Amino acid sequence: MAAAALLGLLAGCATPQYQTVVSLIPPEDAQGRACVQDCDARKTACQTDCQNRYQACAEAIEPQVEANYEAALKQYEIDLKQYAAALRHYEMELHFGWMSSYPYYSPYHPYYYPYWWDPWPGPYFPPSYREPAMPTRAGIRAKLVKTNCQDDCGCLPVYDACFVGCGGQILRETVCIKNCPPGK
């Protein structure tokens, strides 16, 4: 019962999610509609040209992928050796250093037992560092393409300006799509 009440309380506190909906209202006259068709043709040509340039850029990067992949593998090998050394050091600390962490093993504590050994060293906490991830060609390629190739050529803002210039209207409305407050 308490769990259901807590779940209901948490569901009621969820943050609403909004989305902007764009509506294009074309002009009513024939000249305006012909102008919008010209805008559509220019937008399509712009997007096709942009896609072709993006594909050409992605293909031109292929020689760099292999070189960067080899460099990433060498760096991974170095990182993996450092990780293994740090992990061995951590395990040695756990294995040999747990006696010094026992609360009664202190010369300043009134119950100092210098030869005390406890077979239960306490909780195990995993190391705070993570194992390095092995690089992949696909990951290297994606990173190179993202940094060197542009897939957005700004065709939509130009189309929007052309559409409005032809007499059309663009309406933007923000609507709640999830976890909406009551009455919206």
C-alpha positions in Angstrom: 0.0 0.0 0.0 2.8 2.4 0.9 4.7 1.5 -2.2 1.7 2.3 -4.4 1.2 5.6 -2.7 4.9 6.5 -3.1 4.8 5.4 -6.8 1.7 7.6 -7.3 3.4 10.5 -5.7 6.5 10.1 -7.8 4.4 9.8 -11.0 2.6 13.0 -10.1 5.9 14.8 -9.7 7.3 13.8 -13.1 8.5 16.7 -15.3 6.3 17.5 -18.3 7.8 17.1 -21.7 7.1 19.5 -24.4 7.5 19.5 -28.2 7.4 22.3 -30.7 4.9 21.6 -33.6 5.5 23.6 -36.8 2.6 24.1 -39.2 3.0 25.5 -42.7 0.1 27.4 -44.1 0.5 27.9 -47.8 -0.6 31.0 -49.6 -4.1 31.0 -51.0 -3.4 32.6 -54.4 -2.0 30.7 -57.5 1.1 32.9 -57.8 2.0 32.2 -54.1 1.5 28.4 -54.5 3.7 28.4 -57.6 6.3 30.4 -55.6 6.1 27.7 -52.9 6.6 25.0 -55.4 9.8 26.7 -56.5 10.9 26.9 -52.9 10.2 23.1 -52.5 12.4 22.4 -55.6 15.2 24.6 -54.3 15.0 22.9 -50.9 15.1 19.4 -52.5 18.1 20.4 -54.6 19.9 21.9 -51.6 19.3 18.7 -49.5 20.5 16.5 -52.4 23.6 18.5 -52.9 24.3 18.5 -49.2 23.8 14.7 -49.0 26.2 14.3 -51.9 28.9 16.5 -50.3 28.5 14.6 -47.0 28.9 11.2 -48.8 32.0 12.5 -50.6 33.5 13.7 -47.4 32.8 10.4 -45.6 34.4 8.5 -48.4 37.5 10.8 -48.5 38.0 10.1 -44.8 38.6 6.4 -45.3 42.4 6.6 -45.5 42.5 8.5 -42.2 40.3 5.9 -40.5 43.0 3.2 -40.6 45.8 5.5 -39.4 43.6 6.8 -36.5 42.5 3.3 -35.7 46.1 2.1 -35.4 46.9 5.1 -33.2 43.9 4.4 -31.0 44.9 0.7 -30.6 48.3 1.7 -29.5 46.8 4.2 -27.0 44.4 1.5 -25.8 47.3 -0.9 -25.2 49.0 1.8 -23.1 45.8 2.6 -21.2 45.1 -1.1 -20.6 48.6 -1.6 -19.1 48.1 1.4 -16.8 44.7 0.1 -15.8 46.2 -3.4 -15.1 48.9 -1.9 -13.0 46.5 0.3 -11.1 44.2 -2.7 -10.5 47.1 -4.8 -9.2 48.1 -2.0 -6.9 44.5 -1.7 -5.7 44.2 -5.4 -5.1 47.5 -5.5 -3.2 46.2 -2.6 -1.0 43.1 -4.7 -0.3 45.0 -7.8 0.4 47.8 -6.4 2.5 46.5 -3.1 3.7 43.2 -4.2 5.3 44.8 -5.0 8.6 46.0 -1.4 9.0 42.4 -0.2 8.4 41.1 -2.2 11.3 39.8 0.2 13.9 41.7 -1.3 16.8 45.0 -1.3 15.0 46.2 2.1 16.1 48.9 3.0 18.5 46.7 6.0 19.6 43.7 3.8 20.4 43.4 2.6 24.1 42.7 -1.0 22.9 45.8 -1.4 20.8 46.5 -5.0 19.8 49.5 -5.0 17.5 49.2 -8.7 16.7 45.5 -8.8 16.2 44.3 -10.4 13.0 40.7 -10.4 11.9 39.6 -12.9 9.2 36.8 -10.6 8.0 38.5 -7.6 6.5 35.3 -5.6 5.9 33.3 -4.6 2.8 34.8 -4.7 -0.6 34.5 -1.6 -2.7 35.4 -1.9 -6.4 38.0 0.6 -7.8 36.7 4.0 -8.9 38.4 3.8 -12.3 37.0 1.8 -15.2 38.5 -0.5 -17.7 39.4 1.3 -20.9 37.1 0.6 -23.9 38.6 -1.0 -26.9 38.4 1.2 -30.0 36.6 0.0 -33.1 37.0 1.1 -36.7 33.3 2.1 -36.8 33.7 4.3 -33.8 36.8 5.9 -35.2 35.1 6.4 -38.5 32.0 7.9 -36.9 34.1 10.3 -34.8 36.1 11.5 -37.9 32.9 11.9 -40.0 31.3 13.9 -37.2 34.2 16.3 -36.8 35.1 16.7 -40.5 31.8 16.3 -42.5 28.8 18.5 -42.2 25.4 16.9 -42.7 23.3 20.0 -42.1 23.7 22.7 -44.8 21.1 25.0 -43.6 18.5 24.2 -46.2 15.4 24.5 -43.9 15.9 28.1 -42.7 16.4 29.2 -46.3 13.2 27.3 -47.2 11.3 28.8 -44.3 12.4 32.3 -45.5 11.4 31.5 -49.0 8.0 30.1 -47.9 7.2 33.2 -45.9 8.4 35.4 -48.8 5.9 33.7 -51.0 3.0 34.7 -48.7 2.9 31.5 -46.6 2.7 31.4 -42.8 4.7 29.4 -40.3 3.0 28.7 -37.0 5.1 27.3 -34.1 3.3 25.9 -31.1 4.7 24.2 -28.0 2.5 21.4 -26.9 2.8 19.0 -23.9 3.3 15.4 -25.0 4.1 13.6 -21.8 3.4 14.0 -18.0 1.1 17.0 -18.8 -0.3 19.1 -16.0 -4.1 18.9 -15.6 -6.0 21.2 -18.0 -3.4 21.4 -20.7 
